Amino acid sequence: MKTILGIGSGIVFLFSLLMVCMFGAELFGFHALNGEHSTSVVFACLVFFLATGAGSAWLTRWSFKPERPLDAPPADSHSQVRMVLNLVQRSGGDVTVLQVASETGLSIDQSRKVLEDLVTEGVAQMNVDDEGVILYDFPELRSLRPRQQTSDYLPPRDFS
């Protein structure tokens, strides 16, 4: 679809360029158009086709520009662990899988694996709170700042 849009806007750009040349020549006295035309009409047409040409040039460029890849999280496990530990320290010492995934850009599976590896290494402890949410607790990274509520990272529940 973007390609069709790019081709169409390219054609509009070329037509606008032709019209700008014709009305520009008429404005400067080369009489590219047959007959008498008022200067204000020629000038208005020139401005219209300049704007149309600029818009279609931008649209053509946008439609053929390659997609920029999203900033991917680091692939190596050391960088992922570092990102998770920085988040844990900022959040007061405990995190959920969803919190890690949403704030680091890691997938849920990657976040779970990093957190479980940290539990296996003895850096973290896995706990379940009163609502049944799995918390990964990092006692050595606890700060004096107040902790965020885990419910901030959960979808609203419907108990009806």
C-alpha positions in Angstrom: 0.0 0.0 0.0 2.9 2.4 0.8 4.4 1.7 -2.6 1.2 2.6 -4.4 0.9 5.7 -2.3 4.5 6.6 -3.2 4.0 6.1 -6.9 0.8 8.2 -6.9 2.4 11.0 -4.9 5.4 10.9 -7.2 3.2 11.5 -10.2 1.5 14.4 -8.4 4.9 15.8 -7.6 6.0 15.7 -11.3 2.7 17.3 -12.4 3.1 20.0 -9.8 6.7 20.6 -10.9 5.5 21.0 -14.5 2.8 23.5 -13.4 5.3 25.5 -11.3 7.5 25.8 -14.3 4.7 26.9 -16.5 3.2 29.5 -14.1 6.7 30.7 -13.1 7.5 31.3 -16.8 4.2 33.1 -17.2 4.8 35.2 -14.1 8.2 36.3 -15.4 6.9 37.2 -18.8 7.8 34.2 -21.0 4.1 33.7 -21.9 4.0 29.9 -21.5 0.2 30.0 -21.4 -1.9 31.2 -24.2 -3.9 34.3 -23.6 -4.0 37.0 -21.0 -4.0 36.1 -17.3 -4.0 38.4 -14.4 -0.8 38.3 -12.3 -2.7 37.5 -9.1 -4.3 34.4 -10.7 -0.9 33.2 -12.0 0.7 33.9 -8.6 -2.1 32.0 -6.8 -1.7 29.0 -9.1 2.1 29.1 -8.6 1.7 29.1 -4.8 -0.9 26.3 -4.9 1.3 24.1 -7.1 4.4 24.8 -4.9 2.5 23.7 -1.9 1.1 20.6 -3.7 4.6 19.8 -4.9 6.2 20.1 -1.5 3.5 17.9 0.1 3.7 15.2 -2.5 7.5 15.3 -2.4 7.3 14.7 1.4 4.7 11.9 0.9 6.8 10.2 -1.8 9.9 10.3 0.4 8.0 9.0 3.4 6.5 6.1 1.4 9.8 4.9 0.0 11.9 5.5 3.2 12.9 2.2 4.8 11.3 1.4 8.1 13.5 2.1 11.0 13.9 -0.9 13.3 12.7 -0.3 16.9 15.3 0.0 19.5 15.9 -3.6 20.4 17.0 -4.5 23.9 20.5 -5.8 24.2 20.8 -9.5 23.3 23.6 -10.4 25.7 22.5 -11.7 29.1 25.0 -9.5 31.0 23.4 -6.3 29.7 19.9 -7.6 30.4 20.8 -8.4 34.0 22.3 -5.0 34.4 19.1 -3.3 33.1 17.0 -5.4 35.4 19.2 -4.7 38.4 19.0 -0.9 37.7 15.2 -1.1 37.5 15.1 -3.1 40.8 17.2 -0.4 42.5 14.9 2.4 41.2 11.7 0.6 42.2 12.7 -0.1 45.7 13.9 -3.7 45.8 11.2 -5.8 44.2 9.7 -6.1 40.7 7.2 -8.2 38.7 7.8 -9.8 35.3 5.4 -7.4 33.7 7.2 -4.4 35.3 10.5 -5.6 34.0 9.1 -6.2 30.5 7.3 -2.9 30.3 10.2 -0.8 31.5 13.2 -2.5 29.9 11.8 -3.4 26.5 12.5 -7.1 27.1 9.9 -9.6 26.2 7.9 -11.3 29.0 9.8 -14.5 28.4 13.2 -12.8 28.4 12.2 -10.9 31.6 11.0 -14.1 33.3 14.3 -15.9 32.3 16.5 -13.1 33.6 14.6 -12.9 36.9 14.6 -16.7 37.4 18.3 -16.8 36.7 18.8 -14.2 39.4 16.8 -16.3 41.8 18.9 -19.4 40.9 22.1 -17.4 41.5 20.7 -16.4 45.0 20.6 -12.7 44.1 16.7 -12.6 44.3 13.9 -14.4 46.1 10.6 -15.3 44.5 7.6 -14.4 46.7 3.8 -14.3 46.1 1.9 -11.3 47.5 -1.6 -11.3 48.9 -3.1 -10.8 45.4 -1.3 -13.8 44.0 1.3 -11.7 42.1 4.7 -13.2 41.8 7.3 -10.7 43.1 11.0 -11.0 42.7 12.5 -9.6 45.9 16.1 -8.3 46.0 16.8 -7.7 49.7 20.3 -6.3 49.1 19.0 -3.7 46.6 16.2 -2.3 48.9 16.3 1.4 49.2 14.7 3.7 51.6 12.4 5.1 48.9 8.8 4.0 49.0 8.0 1.0 46.9 5.5 1.2 44.0 2.3 -0.7 44.3 2.4 -3.9 42.3 -1.2 -3.3 41.3 0.1 -0.4 39.1 1.5 -3.1 36.7 -1.6 -5.4 36.7 -4.7 -5.1 34.5 -7.8 -4.2 36.4 -9.7 -7.2 37.8 -13.4 -7.8 37.3 -14.8 -9.7 40.3 -18.4 -9.7 39.1 
